[in-house]
């Protein structure tokens, strides 16, 4: 199995400072929001660092982002292609079956990315992998690079991914 990165979107490819700029621009120009498409908020700087990771490691992408709630694999691959994003999406992680009940008695799903990613790893056994996410719900033994959601993927975080993947 190939080298794999498990990729989150929000806080990794979307950055807080980029979202602020786009929100400010759209407040002044409503055509921006009328022409909104998924992925429009991706920060081009973060996308360039993802491209660098892929170029340096020849890895494939497994989506672990919550976007998999809204888009199936075919739709995610189409979005990736339409936006001319780097790399090849080969899969996305499934959801854990843990169910929780909130304070109002409503059933909610318990999303634990670390467990969802581990299920994928156990089945497909990649040669090397690295999780890139701004959240911290990974398992202690997993190879994980955490981004700052304000800046998303940066040189520092991309460099850590490349160094590990090319060991």
Buried (B, 14 or more C-beta within 10 A) or exposed (E): EBBBBBBBBBBBBBBBEBBEEBEEEBEEEEEBEEEEEBBEBBBEBBBBBBBBBBEBBEBBBBBBBBBBEEBEEEEBBEBBEEBEBBBEBBBBBEBBEEEEEEEEEEEEEEBBBBBBBBBBBEEBEBEBBBBBBBBEBBBEEBBBBBBBBEBBBBEEBBBBBBEBBEE
